[in-house]
């Protein structure tokens, strides 16, 4: 029984690692499209073409993203904004941390009262 649990946990970890690897490929594709947009002005079209291609759909699926038209539109909007993925992710992470800290402070005040 423990061998089954250990094997399942190992397989789950391997799957998570593979998903993260493919997510990194998606982020790299977004950065490439943003660079194309700044240089040639066709970034949103490039990411849409990639996301609709067979390889793009496969990568999105392996990253845990459903490759539907709504996702393609979201990728195009993201590229159109022109914000690199590293900047967008760090700002989002910073806002999340700030919101969590504010929630903890509010809970601490509520317990003190």
ChimeraX attribute file (.defattr): number of C-alpha atoms within 10 A of each C-alpha:
attribute: neighborCount
match mode: 1-to-1
recipient: residues
	/A:1	6
	/A:2	7
	/A:3	8
	/A:4	9
	/A:5	10
	/A:6	11
	/A:7	12
	/A:8	12
	/A:9	12
	/A:10	12
	/A:11	12
	/A:12	12
	/A:13	12
	/A:14	12
	/A:15	14
	/A:16	14
	/A:17	13
	/A:18	15
	/A:19	19
	/A:20	15
	/A:21	15
	/A:22	20
	/A:23	19
	/A:24	13
	/A:25	16
	/A:26	20
	/A:27	15
	/A:28	14
	/A:29	20
	/A:30	25
	/A:31	20
	/A:32	17
	/A:33	29
	/A:34	27
	/A:35	17
	/A:36	18
	/A:37	20
	/A:38	14
	/A:39	10
	/A:40	10
	/A:41	14
	/A:42	16
	/A:43	24
	/A:44	25
	/A:45	16
	/A:46	20
	/A:47	27
	/A:48	20
	/A:49	14
	/A:50	18
	/A:51	25
	/A:52	17
	/A:53	12
	/A:54	10
	/A:55	11
	/A:56	19
	/A:57	18
	/A:58	17
	/A:59	21
	/A:60	21
	/A:61	15
	/A:62	17
	/A:63	21
	/A:64	15
	/A:65	16
	/A:66	14
	/A:67	16
	/A:68	12
	/A:69	12
	/A:70	10
	/A:71	15
	/A:72	20
	/A:73	15
	/A:74	13
	/A:75	19
	/A:76	22
	/A:77	12
	/A:78	20
	/A:79	29
	/A:80	18
	/A:81	11
	/A:82	18
	/A:83	14
	/A:84	18
	/A:85	17
	/A:86	11
	/A:87	10
	/A:88	13
	/A:89	12
	/A:90	11
	/A:91	12
	/A:92	12
	/A:93	12
	/A:94	12
	/A:95	12
	/A:96	12
	/A:97	12
	/A:98	12
	/A:99	12
	/A:100	12
	/A:101	12
	/A:102	12
	/A:103	12
	/A:104	12
	/A:105	12
	/A:106	12
	/A:107	12
	/A:108	11
	/A:109	10
	/A:110	9
	/A:111	8
	/A:112	7
	/A:113	6
